[in-house]
């Protein structure tokens, strides 16, 4: 099992935000679940909510399986292989996560380290999969209305774009527009530690 210190620090504040939205019996489809440590921690904190992790990286899928096998939480499922840049019509989803029936889609620290096709894919899949009033929750660092602050986030954005010019902090204005086009309205922005945000979109 892989464990990242940064991911460990994020778990509690993300869980605090989720506690405002999750209800017993809900199912959460987590896209780009990373190592699986977050999925396991959230499954433990919300035992009456089912978590379906997913990843595209085989090494990370193996790590998630390790967490699933180690904890054996009844509400934490075996990970799916999902590439968010592809249409969700081709994803091998379980029958209870069919289009129009998903309660919550959760994405943590994906958009700034992926190409724009992943950002568009997130909103397209959320539009198709979420039930009416379902929610899309996105956590990470963001540009706000064309501005990046503080200096540490500006430096982080520069370093990302040096690695790949298609990476970088996404603008909340862009995400709001993508959401509107997909029938998803940005309802809340939650300030998070280390200059991050959690954005919450609701399906019309």
KAGI-V665597 format. One record per backbone hydrogen bond with DSSP energy under -0.5 kcal/mol. CO is the residue of the C=O (numbers start at 0). NH is the residue of the N-H. If there is no record, write none. Layout:
co=CO nh=NH
co=CO nh=NH
This chain:
co=3 nh=7
co=4 nh=8
co=5 nh=9
co=6 nh=10
co=7 nh=11
co=8 nh=12
co=9 nh=13
co=10 nh=14
co=11 nh=15
co=12 nh=16
co=13 nh=17
co=14 nh=18
co=16 nh=19
co=17 nh=20
co=17 nh=21
co=22 nh=25
co=25 nh=49
co=26 nh=28
co=26 nh=102
co=26 nh=103
co=27 nh=29
co=27 nh=51
co=28 nh=30
co=28 nh=105
co=30 nh=107
co=32 nh=35
co=35 nh=39
co=36 nh=40
co=37 nh=41
co=38 nh=42
co=39 nh=43
co=40 nh=44
co=41 nh=45
co=45 nh=48
co=47 nh=24
co=49 nh=27
co=49 nh=51
co=50 nh=52
co=50 nh=76
co=51 nh=29
co=52 nh=79
co=53 nh=32
co=54 nh=81
co=55 nh=57
co=56 nh=60
co=57 nh=61
co=58 nh=62
co=59 nh=63
co=60 nh=64
co=61 nh=65
co=62 nh=66
co=63 nh=67
co=64 nh=68
co=65 nh=69
co=66 nh=70
co=67 nh=71
co=72 nh=75
co=74 nh=50
co=74 nh=76
co=79 nh=54
co=79 nh=81
co=81 nh=83
co=82 nh=85
co=86 nh=89
co=87 nh=90
co=90 nh=92
co=93 nh=96
co=94 nh=97
co=97 nh=100
co=101 nh=130
co=102 nh=134
co=103 nh=28
co=104 nh=136
co=105 nh=30
co=106 nh=138
co=109 nh=112
co=110 nh=113
co=111 nh=167
co=114 nh=117
co=114 nh=118
co=115 nh=119
co=116 nh=120
co=117 nh=121
co=118 nh=122
co=119 nh=123
co=120 nh=124
co=121 nh=125
co=122 nh=126
co=123 nh=127
co=124 nh=128
co=125 nh=129
co=127 nh=99
co=128 nh=100
co=128 nh=101
co=130 nh=133
co=133 nh=202
co=134 nh=104
co=135 nh=200
co=136 nh=106
co=137 nh=198
co=138 nh=108
co=139 nh=196
co=142 nh=144
co=142 nh=171
co=143 nh=146
co=146 nh=143
co=149 nh=152
co=149 nh=153
co=150 nh=154
co=151 nh=155
co=152 nh=156
co=153 nh=157
co=154 nh=158
co=155 nh=159
co=156 nh=160
co=157 nh=161
co=158 nh=162
co=159 nh=163
co=163 nh=166
co=169 nh=142
co=170 nh=174
co=171 nh=175
co=172 nh=176
co=173 nh=177
co=174 nh=178
co=175 nh=179
co=176 nh=180
co=177 nh=181
co=178 nh=181
co=178 nh=183
co=179 nh=182
co=182 nh=203
co=184 nh=186
co=184 nh=201
co=187 nh=199
co=188 nh=190
co=189 nh=197
co=191 nh=194
co=191 nh=195
co=192 nh=195
co=195 nh=191
co=196 nh=139
co=197 nh=189
co=198 nh=137
co=198 nh=200
co=199 nh=186
co=199 nh=187
co=200 nh=135
co=201 nh=184
co=202 nh=132
